[in-house]
Amino acid sequence: MQNLSIVLSTFNEEQNIAITINKLLTKECVKEIIIIDDDSKDRTIEILNTFNNPKINFKIRKNIKNFSTAFIDGLNLVKGDYILRFDLDMYNYIDYFIENFNKMNLQTDCLIFSRYVNNGKDERSKYRSLPSFLLNKACQLFLYKEIKDYTSCVIILKKNVLKDVFPKKTNYANFIIDFIFDLKRKNKNIKEIPFIQDKNTEYNSKSAPNLFKFIINGSFYLISILRCIYIKNLN
């Protein structure tokens, strides 16, 4: 498969942006790299402007900082048949992402890089890993038990499924719960493969250093779970 679009959301990613783009540009299957930046205040935009490659398409949003709408804006620009989304501090996994894309079954609509299947793991501190684990257990209990990782934002998606299931605008990264739930509800083919989330990925978090913000963002995930439970019970 040679038709992969990368959708990245950035805000103050000067430490990761160049190495991420350079790694992606070496991959033959990457058709385009779409970057939605929420008006970074560090050198992210300056670094982006140093690249002169037709595969790179970046958009700077002023006065907007929203995880879900950044992804949605990126999806609206996609030209490839498949879409890969990951966080920039995961650039060390790019080879693994691309390797699994190249092995991806044509029948698979969504590939989730999952921390909760065999050989998957969350190596972040208990402060980050335990809430994530409990949220996913709640999703399994109340939604569809077949899905192990509802909160992984590391996915490869077949573009044509967006005609039937499109991410909702939410307050934070909780959009992924609604999205995975809707994919499953619409009988899309979802596959999970193991992913080990490195401890270092929590250091770049925009929510972890602030306990109040962390709690508020956590409440958005709970709202998504309740919304999905309501929809499921209507059927």
matplotlib code that plots the C-alpha trace (Angstrom):
import matplotlib.pyplot as plt

x = [0.0, 1.4, -1.2, -0.9, -1.8, -0.3, -2.5, -0.6, -1.9, 0.8, 1.2, 4.7, 6.4, 9.8, 11.6, 9.8, 8.6, 11.7, 12.7, 9.1, 8.8, 12.3, 11.5, 8.1, 9.6, 11.9, 8.8, 7.8, 4.2, 3.6, 1.6, 1.3, 1.9, -0.9, -0.1, -2.7, -0.9, -2.8, -0.6, 2.5, 4.4, 7.8, 9.8, 7.4, 6.1, 9.6, 10.9, 7.9, 8.7, 12.2, 10.7, 10.1, 8.5, 5.3, 4.2, 3.9, 0.7, 0.4, -2.3, -2.0, -5.1, -5.3, -7.2, -8.1, -6.7, -8.8, -7.6, -10.6, -11.1, -7.4, -7.8, -11.1, -9.5, -6.7, -9.2, -10.9, -7.6, -6.7, -6.2, -4.8, -6.8, -5.5, -4.8, -2.3, -2.6, -0.1, 1.4, 4.7, 6.6, 6.1, 8.4, 10.6, 7.6, 7.3, 9.0, 6.6, 3.6, 4.7, 5.6, 2.1, 0.5, 2.3, 1.0, -2.5, -5.3, -7.4, -10.5, -9.4, -11.2, -9.4, -6.1, -5.7, -2.3, -3.4, -1.8, -4.2, -3.9, -1.3, 2.2, 0.9, 1.8, 1.5, 4.8, 3.8, 3.6, 0.5, -0.7, -1.3, -1.6, -4.1, -6.8, -6.4, -6.7, -9.8, -11.5, -10.9, -12.2, -15.4, -15.7, -15.3, -17.9, -20.6, -19.9, -18.3, -16.1, -14.3, -12.4, -9.6, -8.2, -10.8, -8.5, -5.5, -5.2, -2.7, -4.7, -4.6, -7.9, -9.3, -10.5, -13.7, -15.2, -15.4, -18.5, -20.3, -18.5, -16.9, -15.2, -17.3, -16.2, -15.5, -13.6, -10.5, -9.0, -12.1, -13.4, -11.6, -14.0, -17.0, -15.3, -14.2, -17.7, -19.4, -17.1, -18.0, -21.7, -21.6, -20.0, -16.7, -13.7, -11.5, -8.2, -6.0, -2.3, 0.1, 1.7, 4.0, 3.5, 6.8, 7.1, 8.7, 5.4, 3.9, 6.6, 5.3, 1.7, -0.2, -2.4, -0.3, 1.7, -1.5, -3.6, -6.7, -6.6, -5.9, -9.1, -11.1, -9.9, -10.6, -14.2, -14.6, -13.8, -16.5, -19.0, -18.1, -18.6, -22.0, -23.0, -22.1, -24.0, -27.1, -26.8, -26.2, -29.3, -31.4, -30.8]
y = [0.0, 3.4, 5.9, 6.9, 10.4, 11.5, 13.8, 15.5, 18.1, 20.4, 22.9, 23.8, 20.8, 22.3, 19.4, 16.8, 18.4, 18.2, 14.7, 13.5, 15.0, 13.9, 10.3, 10.4, 11.8, 8.7, 6.4, 5.6, 4.9, 8.4, 10.5, 13.6, 15.0, 17.3, 19.4, 21.4, 23.8, 25.7, 28.8, 27.4, 30.0, 28.2, 27.6, 25.0, 27.2, 28.6, 25.0, 24.1, 27.0, 25.6, 22.6, 22.9, 19.6, 19.2, 16.4, 18.8, 20.7, 22.7, 25.0, 27.4, 28.1, 31.3, 31.5, 27.8, 25.1, 21.9, 18.4, 17.0, 19.9, 19.9, 16.2, 17.0, 19.9, 17.6, 14.9, 17.4, 18.0, 14.3, 13.0, 9.5, 6.3, 5.6, 8.0, 7.6, 9.7, 9.7, 12.1, 13.7, 12.5, 9.0, 9.5, 6.6, 4.3, 5.6, 2.5, 0.3, 2.3, 2.1, -1.6, -2.4, -0.2, -2.2, -5.4, -4.1, -6.3, -4.6, -5.6, -3.7, -0.3, 0.8, -0.4, 0.6, 0.5, -0.9, -0.9, -3.5, -6.5, -9.2, -7.7, -4.2, -2.0, 1.4, 2.4, 5.8, 6.7, 5.5, 9.1, 8.7, 5.0, 4.1, 6.6, 5.4, 1.8, 2.4, 4.4, 1.6, -1.0, 1.1, 1.3, -2.5, -3.0, -0.6, -0.5, -3.2, -5.6, -6.7, -3.4, -3.2, 0.3, 3.0, 5.9, 5.2, 8.1, 6.1, 4.7, 3.9, 4.6, 3.7, 7.0, 5.7, 4.8, 8.6, 8.6, 6.6, 7.5, 10.9, 12.1, 14.4, 17.8, 17.3, 19.2, 17.2, 13.8, 12.1, 12.3, 8.9, 7.1, 8.3, 7.5, 4.0, 3.3, 4.5, 2.4, -0.6, 0.3, 0.6, -2.8, -1.6, -3.9, -2.9, -4.6, -4.0, -4.7, -4.3, -0.9, -0.1, 3.5, 4.8, 6.6, 9.5, 10.3, 11.7, 14.4, 16.2, 16.1, 19.4, 18.3, 16.2, 19.0, 20.7, 18.6, 20.7, 20.6, 16.8, 16.3, 18.5, 16.7, 13.4, 14.4, 14.9, 11.2, 10.3, 12.4, 10.5, 7.2, 8.3, 9.6, 6.3, 4.3, 6.4, 5.8, 2.1, 1.8, 3.5, 0.6]
z = [0.0, -1.0, -0.1, 3.5, 4.8, 8.2, 10.3, 13.2, 15.7, 17.1, 19.9, 21.1, 19.6, 18.7, 20.3, 18.2, 14.9, 12.8, 13.7, 13.2, 9.7, 8.6, 9.6, 7.8, 4.6, 4.3, 4.1, 0.6, 1.5, 3.0, 0.4, 2.5, 6.0, 7.3, 10.3, 12.2, 14.6, 17.3, 17.1, 18.8, 20.9, 20.6, 17.5, 16.0, 13.2, 12.5, 12.0, 9.9, 7.6, 6.9, 5.1, 1.4, 0.4, -1.6, 0.8, 3.7, 4.2, 7.4, 8.7, 11.6, 13.6, 15.6, 18.9, 18.8, 21.0, 20.7, 20.3, 18.4, 16.0, 15.1, 14.0, 12.2, 10.3, 9.3, 8.1, 5.9, 4.0, 3.6, 0.0, 0.8, 1.2, 4.7, 7.6, 10.5, 13.6, 16.5, 19.0, 18.0, 21.0, 19.6, 16.7, 17.8, 16.9, 13.3, 11.9, 13.8, 12.6, 9.0, 9.3, 10.5, 7.9, 5.2, 6.7, 7.2, 5.9, 3.2, 5.2, 8.3, 8.7, 11.8, 13.3, 17.0, 18.5, 21.8, 25.3, 26.6, 24.3, 24.7, 24.6, 24.9, 27.9, 29.4, 31.0, 32.1, 35.8, 37.8, 37.8, 34.0, 33.4, 36.2, 35.1, 31.5, 32.6, 34.6, 31.9, 29.4, 31.8, 32.2, 28.4, 28.1, 30.9, 29.5, 25.8, 23.7, 25.6, 22.4, 22.3, 24.8, 24.2, 23.6, 24.5, 22.2, 19.8, 17.8, 14.9, 11.2, 9.6, 6.2, 4.7, 3.2, 6.6, 7.3, 5.0, 7.7, 10.9, 11.5, 14.7, 16.9, 18.1, 21.8, 24.5, 24.4, 23.2, 24.5, 20.9, 20.4, 22.7, 20.7, 17.5, 18.3, 19.8, 16.6, 14.4, 16.4, 16.4, 12.6, 12.3, 11.0, 11.0, 14.0, 14.8, 17.8, 17.8, 20.7, 21.6, 24.4, 25.5, 26.7, 30.0, 28.1, 26.3, 29.5, 29.8, 26.7, 27.9, 27.9, 30.8, 33.1, 34.8, 36.0, 38.3, 38.0, 34.2, 34.3, 36.4, 34.1, 31.0, 32.7, 33.2, 29.4, 29.0, 31.5, 29.5, 26.4, 28.1, 29.4, 26.0, 24.4, 27.0, 26.3, 22.5, 23.0, 25.3, 22.7, 20.3]

ax = plt.figure().add_subplot(projection="3d")
ax.plot(x, y, z, "-o")
ax.set_aspect("equal")
plt.show()
